[in-house]
């Protein structure tokens, strides 16, 4: 889905692309320079990060705008910090959308091939035919994902270009979002002085940043644990074929800690980041955690094991929901490359071990690949979603 034309800001050796990740706990703006004459793969990047800015997210809940003015102010703050870090005046962005409002429609299209040999024109035509389905007025199409092509009755074809045939069919998955949610997101960006060049389904962008071609071919589950949502995307034979958004995320850990320890949310977040762990078996001894009081009263201390006793049930619940989404639909045996975890919440100790135990698949943490620049950012899965939006924009140059 494209909104307007791309307006490149010319840099010394290429063009500037800005990804804007509007999350439930933080808003992140990433500025990158793209060299359109250099090929991009996992080991050879044509896209280099120039600077990143982030700000606490306000006005967003579970991926949806609930307060426009607060969201606008948070976007402005993140963009200003990215401008200071990169020295670039940001006017245009690529942003992503997620949330429980995302929906999926299966469709099929067919055309007659006049030239007998199938080219890009015929592929575009058959995909357009497949997307020509009745969409409710309150929905907008985000992506049309080809699942397979059929040439003269021969199915299972991933790329029909160059083949000879007289009949071309395409089976696609249409990813849609609530028009109101997408429009409110765009309105926030516009009120912050930004032009939105494209809105993409966030897991599609994140997958572009953290998954290799081999993983997508073999079969892999991408799990992005954000603050308010968990985005799940399943890939096989190079394409996404199933996705889901769960209305839980890393903020649930913080909320549990705040209630269980009777702390303000911001203090619970700090304790979670510094001492959080998802498995009690990984905590040794009676390690003490000092907690300062901000209201002038004496501080207190708790054992780390007490904190983990609060966090572990939530982690078990989250991975149980993820397993239900994968195994419950019969996809478990297709995921030969296992699971790739990303998002800031996966940095908590024990998350990969618990994921392997519950999901019964190989698990690794995914950080951005195919992009160069700041190594501290590239090694941090919290920036994967924003890096994916940058790479989406880079593909348009």
N, C-alpha and C positions, 0 to 999 in steps of 0.2 A: 504494500500500500504506500503510495507516494503522495506527498503533499507539496506541490510546487516543484521548482527546478533547483538543482544543486548549485549553490553559489560558492565556488571555491575561493578561499583566501590564499593567495599565492605566497609560498614561503621560498626560502633560498633555493632549495633543491626539489621542491614538489608542492603538494597541497596540504592544507590543514583540515583535519577531521576532528570533530568533538563528539564524544559519547556522553550522554547524560542519563545516569542511572537514578531514577526516582524511587527509592526504596522506602520501606516502612520504618526503618531505624536510622538510615543515613541517606543523604543525597550526594552523589559523586559525579564530578565532571572531569573527564579525561581528555587532554589535548594531545594529538599525535600528528606527526608529519608523515605523509605518504609519498613514496617515490613510485609513480605509476609505471616506470620503465624497469623496475626490478621485480623479479618473480617472487611470489610469497609461498613458502612452505613452512613446515615445522622447524626447520633448522636455518632458514634463510629469510630474514624478515625484511619486507619492504615498508613496514610501518614502525615508527619509533615514537615512544612517548616523550613529550616535551614537558608536561607538567600535569599535576592532578590537584584538584581541590575538593574538599568534602565538608559537609555541615550536618549537624543532627537534623533528622527529618521531623517535620511538624506538619500536621494536616493530612497525613497519609495513614491509612489503616488497612492492613491486609491487602496492600497493592492498589487500593482505591482512594481517590481524593475525597476527604470528608470536610476539609476546610481550605478553600482556595487561597485566601490571603496568607495564611500561615505557610502553605506550600510555596507560594510565590516568594516569600521572604527567604525561605530555606534554599530555594533554587538560586536566588540572587547571591546569597552568601557563598554557596559552593562554587558558582561560576566566577565570582570575584576572586576567590582564592586560587582557582585554576588559572585565571588571567595573570595573577601576580606570579604564579609559579612558572608559567610558560612564556610570558611576555607577549601573549596573543590577545587581541580584542575579539571576544567571542560573540558572534551574531547568529550562527546557525548550529543546530545540534541534531543528532540522531538519538532517539530515546526509545525505551522499551516499555511494554505493558504486560502485566500479569494479574492474577487474581482469580477468584472463583467464578467470575463472569465469563471466562474464556470457554468457548464451545467448539465443537467439531462436527463437521458434516462430511460424509463419504459421498463421492460423486464419480461419474464416468462420462467421458466424451468420446466421440468418434467422428472421423473425417475421411473423405476419399482423397487419396494421394494422386494428384494430377500428373506430377513429374516422374512418378514411379520411384525415384530415389528420394528418400526422406532426408530433409535438411532441417535447419533450425527454424525456418519459417513454418514448416508443417508441425514441428513440436510445439511452437507457440500457439498455433491455430487449434490443436487438439486440446491443449491445456485451457485455452479460452473457452472452448466448447464445454469442457468439464466444469468450469466455474460458472457457467450460465444456468444456475439453479436459483430457485426462489429463496431469497434471503429475507428474513423478517425485517421490517423497517427499522427496528431498534437494534440491529446488529450491523457490524462492519467487518468486511473481510480483511484479515491481516496477512495471511499467507495461503497460497495454493500449493500443496506439497505433492509432487508426483510420487506415487507408490510403485507403479509399474506401467509399462507400455505393452501393447499387444499388436503385432504386425501380422496381418493375414491369418489371424487365429492363433498365432504362436505367442504364448504369454511368458511372463517372467523376464521381460527385457527391461534393462535399466536405462539404456541409452540407444534409441533407435536410429540416430543420425548415421547416414551412409548406407543404411539397409534399403533393400528394394522391396516394394510392396504396393498394393493398391488400396489397402484399408488400414488405418492407424487408429488405435484406441488408447485411451489413457485412464487409469484409475488414480484418483487423487483424494487427498484429505484436505478439506477446507477448514482453516483455523479462523474463527471469528471472535470478536469481542463486543461487549456492550457499547453501542455508539455513544451513550452518555459518558461512560468512563473514559473512553478514548478522547472525546471532545473536551472533557474537563481537564484531562492531562495536558492537552494541547493549549487550552486556554490559560493554564498556569504558566506554561512556557512563554506564551505570547505576552502575558502581562509582565513577565520578567524581562521582556525585551528580546526574546529569542524567536527565530523562525525554525519550526520543526520540519526537517527535510524528509524524515521517514519515522514511522512508528512500527516497531517490530515486536513480535511475541518474544519476550525476554529469554526463554529457554533456547530458542533457535539461535539467538546471538551468543549466549553463553557457551553453547555447544561448539560454535565456531572458534571460540577462544581456547577451549580446554581439551577437546577431543581430537585425536589423530584420525587420519583417513582409515588406517587399519582397524581402529576400534569401531568406527562407524560401519565398516564392512562386516566385521566379525559379529557384531551385536553387542551393544553396550547400553547401560543405564546411566544417564546423567541426573544427579540429584543435587540441586542448588538449594541449600538451606539458608534462606534469607531471614530477615528479622520478623516479618509477618506472614510469609508464605513459604512453602516448599514446592519448588518447580521440579517436575519429573519429566524427562524426555527419553524415549527409547528409540535407538537407532539400529537398523539392520540393512545390510547391502547398500550402505552409503546414505540412506535417507531416514528421516524421522518418520516413524509409523504410528507412534502412540505418545500422548503427553497428558499430563494431569497437573492440576494446581491444588495443593492442600492448604487449607486456611489455618495453618499452624507454622511456627518457626522459632528462631532463636530467641525472640522476645518472650516466649513462653517460659524458657529457662529463667530469665531475669525476673519475670513476674512471680514464678514459684519461689525463688530465693527471697524476693522482697516480702512476700507473705509469710514464708516459713521462718525467716530471721527477723521479721518486723523491722525492715529497713526501707528508706526511701528508694524509689526505683533506680535513680542514678547511682546510689551507693551499692545497691545490689548488682547493677551492671558492672561496676568496677571490681567488686569481689569475684563475680563470675569470671570475668576476663583474666584476673590474676591467679585465681586458685581453683577455678571450676574443673570438674572431672566428671565423666559420665559413668564411671565404673568404680564402685567401692573397693573392689579387689586390687586396684592399682594404687590405692592410698596406703602409705606405710606409716606405722606408728600413730601417735596422737599429735600430729602437727597442729599448732595453734595459729589462728588467724586473728590479728588485731583489727578491730573495727572502731574508727573514730566517730564521735558524735558531733554533729554540726550545730546542735542547739546549746552548746555550752556544758552539757552534762558529761560526766566521766565516760570514757570509752569502755568497750567490752571486748572480750575475746571468745571465739568459738573454736571448736575443733574442725579441721578440714573434713573429717569424715562425716560430721553433721551436715555440712553443706552438700557433700556428695550424695548423702542419703535423700536429700531433697531433689537433686538434679537427675539422679539415675532413673527413677520411674518415668520422668518426662522423656528422657532419651529412649527408653524402651518403648514408650508409646509411639514416638515419632517414627522409629524404624519399623515398628509393627505396622503402622499405617502405610509406610512405603512398601513393605513386603506384600501387604494385601493388594496394593495397586499393581505390583509386578506379577506375583505368583497367583493371585486371585483371578487374573485374566489369562493365565496360561502362558505367560511370556518368559517365565523363569529359565526354561531350558534353552531359549534362544540367545541368551546373553553370554556369549562365549568369552567376551573381553571383560566381563564383570561389571563393576560399579565404579563410577568416578564421582566422588563427593567434592562439592565446592561451595563457596559462600563463607562468610565470616564465622558462622557457628561451628564449622567443622574443625576449627583450630583448637577447640576445647579438648583436653587430654582424654583419650579413650574412645573418641568417636569412631575411628576406623576399626578398632578392635570390636566394639559393640556391633557396628554395621556388619562386619563379616560374620559374627556369631548369629545374628538375627536373620540377615538376608541370605546367608549360606552361599555367598558368591565372593570372588576376589574383590577387594576394595582398595582404592588408592585415592589420594587427595589430588585434585586437578587445579593447577595454576595456569595462568595465561601462557600460550605458546604461539609461535608465528608472529610475535610482536617484540620489538626491542626497546631499549631504553633503561629506565630505572629498575635495577634488579630487586630492590626492596619491594617494589610494587608487583613485579612479575612473579615473585616468589610467594605472594600473598593471595590466597583464594578469595579473599573479601573483595578483590578488584576484578574478578573474572567477568562478572556481568558487564561492568563498564568497558572492559577491554573488548568484549564481544561486540558491543555497540559501535566501538571505534572500527573494528574489522568489518562490520556490516557496511559502514560508510565508505571504508577503503575500497570495497568491491565495486562501488559506484563510480570510482574515478578511472 
